[in-house]
Amino acid sequence: MIKIIIDSIECECEEGETVLEIARKHNIQIPSICYLSECSPTLACKMCMVEIDGKRTYSCNAKAKDGMNILSNTEEIIKDRTAIMQTYCVNHPLECGVCDKSGECELQDFTLYTKVPTQEYGLKESDKKGYRFAQSTYDPNLCIMCERCATTCKDNIGYSNLKAGKAKLFTPESYKETMPKDPYSVWSKKQKGLIEFVGESECKDCGECISACPVGAMTYTGFTYTSNAWELEKIDSACSHCPSGCFISYNMKVNNHARHLVYRVQNDYHYNPICGAGRFSYDTSFYATSNIKAISLAVDSLQKATSLHIGSDVTNEEAYLFSKIATKLNIPLFNTEAYRLKTLLGHIDSKNFASFVDYKVATSFVSINSLFKYINPSIKFRINNNLKLKKTTKLLSFAPFIDKHIASLGKGVRQIESNLSDTLAILLALCKANDIDYKNKESLEASSFIPEEVKEEEKAQKEKLEQAKLEALNEQAFKDSKEEASDLKGTSPQETNKEETNKEAIKQDTKVEELPNLEAKFLEELKLEPKGILLLSEYSFDGLDTKSLSFASYLLNLLCSKLDLKVMVSTLGSNTLGVANLCKLSKESEVNKDYVVGIRASGDYMLQSLALKSLNSEPNFEEVFPLPFISQVDGSFTNVEHRVLRLSPGSYYEDSKFNEGSYLDSIANFFDIKCDCLSDFTKDLHTLNPAYKDMSYADFKLRITKSGEDVRGYFLDYKQEVLSEDSLAEVVLPKKLDFNALLLNPKEQFNIQTKHSAILQTKVGIYISKEYAAKLELNEGKDVVLLAKEDDKQKVSLKAKVYIDYDLEGEIFLVSPLLDGIESLFQSSKLSTLVLQKDASIKEHNLEEVQA
């Protein structure tokens, strides 16, 4: 640590940190409009100017050195900042009364902060043409050219769809003489510039540029003219679509029909960019009822249940409740994903679990079939930010297909095609490359992963060598035949040394060199520096049995302890980790399924959220008890960092007559598990697992600090034993499955809320590459049928719309798990071999018909 002084305040910091970031961490205000924390500085606004040891510079770009003395508010600096704000306000349209940003506009804030007394400059209004893209509307006349939209797109989201362009407008030469240097530079850039959309592929459902815009230039099209910012009540919560738990703020108010509605969702654009699902899927409405009969039927169904199927999207409090009910009824709970996760994580030293803070300093990322871009966008944003800022970080991505977008994130990216069944083999290869010994190494090392491309290249080189040898022999034989004399007696020296001559010819004449060791070259790429992160997900362990999961846990722990790495395992459900930690789970194959009750999961009777759009009539209460969606309840969940986060209701759970819908508190009290509401159980989670804290729902912190520290909730305090070598069973690596289809949601699709959102542009369906669509002569939105052969006589089929994933390469179908009836095509694995039928009128067979 070093020490610097900012405005007479001594600050401890790391050498190399920017002065502006240090000031923010110590609550010293240095104004800045263009700078986004933890992104590349653009030097566009000049507002963060300071004097360092008497020299003028910009704090967003100045690196700290020991002993620096920094002044941020000298008379000259204050004068120039005021002039900059004057230039920003030159001909800025007077639309504050109807501007979406009014009331939270940084131009308003900094004009007030600098106390601009008068406007000394004026100019004829410009005529810059606006445009729309994705969910955004851009008005260049309101734009101050801070470039925050382009910066966050590149450094956070990873797409570089926006850039600063030129408007070619008139700028009076006299301003150059009358304005100070920095203010003129800022004004000239604003006058002559505008933001251009330069994306080569479509941009959908992101909106981070909207969030980062300090003024009303980049706005959400659906929010325009619907509300003033100051009319909205802001409810801080955590996004529950994926297990990252990003910070979000629901902006709500009562509409003209007396309903409480979410009008938009905001985020902390400095430190926590969010995906389109978190920002735009708030519009899905869910069925609610206060019918007493529904509660009674739910209780009856639980009492006759032989097992409970608990879903991965329940809250921690729901997991607590049904753990208690299962104990009272003496019936098992099951959740295959959580059971497998518990087996995997239960034997890894908790100090090896990665947090998002570790991503900032990571030297490498190894993604082993984690498919993080699709199942956990926040991980992709953080990896991209590291790659963009550190430059030297490497990303090794093993996946069943090549992704053009992942390839574009940085020079250190290496993509390797793999099968989902290759996870153990990849871990063995990492051990081999980094000289790590492990149990049964002699028998298992030969099974280490080698990419198919390496195998094919080695095969091609061997064939080339054999061909060269053959050609050399043929050439020598031809030479020998010419030298043979007719009718020669005896043995010539040439014949005596014929074999030696041929060998020498192969060596000298063809000049064939030794084959390069391509496997060794690949293993060299797998060598890892300390501070790397291993990324895995449910996809990484598709098809692995309990023995193999335990061995994978053992290898991960070895890699982390020997190489100073961390591991993060993402899941499809938002709270799979919470279920794994709080529930005593049984193996699904061993439970009695005569009558299964599903809690946010499938079953003979289900307690489930019902999207209104999915209903053609009133639900049958003998089959289902309606639940609010997880974003509508008071509760908590356990995120991918092993952090417990609080959920605040993002909308009211009301029926069509504005009555509050029934929730699980009534059912809890029937079973003598007393509560006024389920959030009463938050403080009792530790009684099921001591890693949780005795902390009440009301005591949770909800926000990220101004310096970027995430103080929300708390981290689990594990005390678990690491798996010993002696307890490991013999493992056999799984066979590779042939496939041309992968069960995977498109970006922004996670659950029934995203599926039924009218705002989200990304829809549930079958996704293929642009090139594959052209080959199959398919247009986006066309109905197709996928068929899987069930036996020699019948075929199972599924009808859905086909869409293009512009980042995808190869001939593969990405099939959404949210499609109705999808289980019939993917029964035992997330991989399948399917046949596409273009004629959507084909007769479909559902699984029940086939089995019948």
Steps between C-alpha positions, in 0.01 A plus 500: 500500500607859432378836628389805305335826605182629337383842614694463827351155569747213526384195301640148504482321165663256263766637267354527151142575608352807335472814708128526425429145627703569814304820563171315465613231747582773754176697441682794340294650221682564175231570239495284188237441233672280245684252724350161581664324792712200405485590130742665258517880546390705198611848620190638334363735767820634662300566818726281714800729446735531799846636579758235593812652649416825320430347160149491338378150405182289502435283802317227305825421318765594759660204682586534867863516612622513854509850648287674237338827609175562312275806491155468343346842567743778415362829374606425142348152506168627636492769229564247223239257633241775501593586140467133400149489641420820309612334176292188574195720531553683169178435306419197714126456421277642770298179540550441872128496566447192283850347497522147643815596689365813665541478874795261478695671220872547560502807276250661737696380802838630387360829373371550853826371652716745303250785554503611135392866528436594136519363146761692299477293185229443242468329166241405243336170588652198330300242308634163605275211407409250771435129460383190682663163558407205720314649801672839469413839353794732433461880471836652395374852574488410871830312486802655673746251341626359829526159323387306808262298284782391268732434793262272689408317179868420438649464847205341682260337255770410248331591171644835379174582320534875562774750422555875483448633147505841332202721421692748279331806646617863495711620794591873526874564505443783747407247771851357486635839602237587761462164675764350729687203349325212678146646473555564127618142449186368674268733310657427161465125556136541600420729208672289235423155631223246541478134598479253214369144508764288329406149613543234234227279646173581668486658844218375722385528859798664665435863587821556695565802276170644622599448860844657455378813316526803736240705309189426295680418176476121529164392635285190531239524227230334712543743790482824301214731606363251757624655826715765662799359685401664829160328497656154518555305820831314484517152653852356531533127446711228336425358156386138528520386136844342532705421812716815481249714689583833334388816677180641350254769597132464405346839413131476591191715529122471498361536148170654387320173576619497861743212440856495633721450198871493420580770244867419457794325667826679579844371598837624624659567160838580658555164666227256405379489137196278453354296215182572308297247698566686823422834338199427279303190605314674781176516298393135547189473721423197717171344605406558862212367710379536857266201463490304829423179309834526318686506833303200629571298185871584526512374859315180403743437216802547727354260757462219247830565322758219484779747412560871444673626184649834597605731215819697461321837491348487849610758756711399799190544717292272277778240519495535879123458516481188286799346678296532819184366335690203354635419846155524657348275231803268494530517120809567286594818317673472163664734250750331268693819411539605865591143605779488241619850594512399866710194409740716302539801730474312827863385480667817370675721754282811534807726476519388136155641412531807275322830558449771240778704666741226385405568137668843513845355566468163325789406272300240309155350462444136408139431404434126493169457318354774722331686209513810720386741229162333486430391857671778698555826305653676800797261483552592135490872580764461772727283286473747213580793730814323620610412146444856377683673786782259585578392141723208612227278649418182312166325461491131414146408407404135455149467353296285258507778239705801392362844590604799287424744780718322755781504242465879467548576871878521481829373362540257788192295409543138390188295420514121494209282391411233753225258591307547824635159606860632471503688832696241696743454211558878487573509874748215449664696217533807726669283763732353237594840359576641845687194635246412767489144633169340588358163598508230230704729274663203326169361378322831437763726342458336161138618506602868524316722258649565157302726263362337188674766293836391646424135429399580143808715439730232639329240279538725195868557574565127541328430169709772340817345642406152381427641156839674496673175598317309227591758238864489612510122470341508157746763382795296627366183341476685169862614533611146583324355199682740268836407647451126464719354230364223291665164547715612800669223689563501869383748757568868447574735791179684413289188558687414817420840648156535342306505829740750655482715187119506513503607862753771426291612205194538719701698749703716263305531175153562648634692801206377713521653847370354824129564556426782746337378822159664468370352823793654689426833334136474615605409856726806500187713452348341811780615730347741750636786708379561859174695549314324218132399516347167394144542372251213493124454492231233495598438138852406611369195685233380262474123538765460771416250776565559871847339489605720208362814669700422814814447292439829316467670841832345604676618180361853531620522858846379392525754218390785726734413788807426284465791255329764719182493291134557586193318375147620422213271405196663342155343480188528288279569799544824692515322838628149433777569750249603766304178449821296516600668826166506681322180396573141594475364148443142386620350175216529250529139382447378857184694596141381487326684217149364543376853572749785456432858608715749312601831656592727208568168324313222319275260688157336517395809694695824474551818696605719211501854360255535210560769238165650398598476134535124533143453623197457278268456798499490879754251634379172650572528873494121529818498291681820595532759774597838346811665643642848453814511290825513697537872417167571673586366846690602812781252537859416413709273281859372489693625200788354300753667732350317801357835611151528650306786337168655590207509259253790512165474319523659156122507455189427703354151500135589441201339331281679245302666782814634671480243780832371629567150373547210741858391565658222703466653847151348535636156410792546742268581788280196422805278557571691823806675352410842635560823305327823404679490167769275354773760550471421872698186417802696369652520848444124552690373194805433719305229685508289181858590406739683737671666199203741498479788747240581759402816312149633459356601164489869601870509588630425149693772319373556147738726308851518357706783652614803299851355498373177343506272803215249495382492862166334428403202717776271631729218390439148629742387769566138403663248728525189283748220461697457179472163328799277572672287237427182697124550472508530119354216297633383165359708217443429134481798268161525327464422132454788259151548366431576136284810473382780277271667755563658840234585758586865564305821539584798280647808666249686719270197542501331842151416627125550454527871577741560211313254277174694525646852498360712217787748530788256452593472135679166541245219481495138607561262209762308301816696419744429217791683338449740211697270270301193603174687443613586148594138433162378625322784317328614819382850589473632855164437663413200281324208667699179483481159662788319669478122518681251720475130430355335810502141373482314171138593439423836658653844494461773761466847352480860611372800310663840558621814328856523374718807561854602412777531756746726319786408734466128438723295269445152364207272430336463840152560641477693828160399634339697783407302816199733534324347198192303598556125469876531461560217750400252230805587290758526781428230755832396653744765376521860385629361169295331232501406133200651327359526150348824373174484308419822316135409449347620824168333417649158581302298751657538842528225760540599860690280740190352658373382159833339421520320833140384463 
